[in-house]
Structures are given as structure tokens and as C-alpha cells.
């Protein structure tokens, strides 16, 4: 589940960074593989159907904060 969560965040347009917390080197190594994981299209499509904040809203909000 952690790998899925990190991968989903890395693919979002409005996410500028992903901060992970680990307690062991093994956790760090597993989490780092998320960047290279090819999420199956059917899983990605299902995730896209789920409710979430509007990306346009989030993008506009971050642009306002950055200025």
C-alpha cells in the first residue's frame, strides 16, 4: 500500500515533492522503488475515478503561495 501511495503522489501534477519517513534502511529501499514502478493502467484508471481535490484548485493555490 505504501508503494501505491508514493507512486500515486509522484504522478500528480500539483505535487512538487514527496516526503517519506522510514525507520530502517529496508523501508527506505522499498520506498525508493516507487519512483520506478510502472503502475498497471487498470489500477491507475481506477484510482483516477476516486474522489479527490480538484487539481486545478490545488495548482492555483500553490501558484498564489509561490508568488
N, C-alpha and C positions, 0 to 999 in steps of 0.2 A: 504494500500500500504506500509506503514511503517513496518508493521509486516512481510510482504513478503520480503522486502528488508533486514531486520535484519536476518530473518531466512535463506535467501539465503547466506548471508555473513558467518553466523555461520557454514554452511555446507561446505564451501570451504576449501580445504586442505591448501592452501597457506595463508589464513587469520589467523593471530596469535591473533588478538584481534578486538573487535568491540567497538568503542566509540560512545555513543549516547548522544545527547543533549536534555534536556527536560526543560520545564518551569513550569510544575505542577507535583504534586505527581500522579495525574491521568495518565498523559502521561508516567511517569516512570513505573507505574504498568502495563499499557498496553504493553509497550515495553519489559518489563521483561518476559512477557508470550511468547515471540517469541522463547525463548530457549527451551520451552517445546512443541512447536507447531509441530504436525505431518503434514507436508506439503503433500497434496494429491499427489500420484505418477504421475498422469497425468499432474499436474501443474509443478512438478519438471522436468519431461521429456521435457515439452515444454520450460522451462527455459534453459535446457541444450542445446537445439537447437540454442539458440540465440548466436550471435557473442560476443566474449569476449577475453581478453588477454589469451594467452596460459598459462596454469597452470605450465607447465614445465619451461617456461621462467621466470615466477614470482618466482617460487621456487628457481631456480638457482640464480636469482638476490638477493633474501633475504639471501641465503647462503653466497654469496660473501660479502654482507654488514655485516653479523654477524661475519665474520672471521677477 
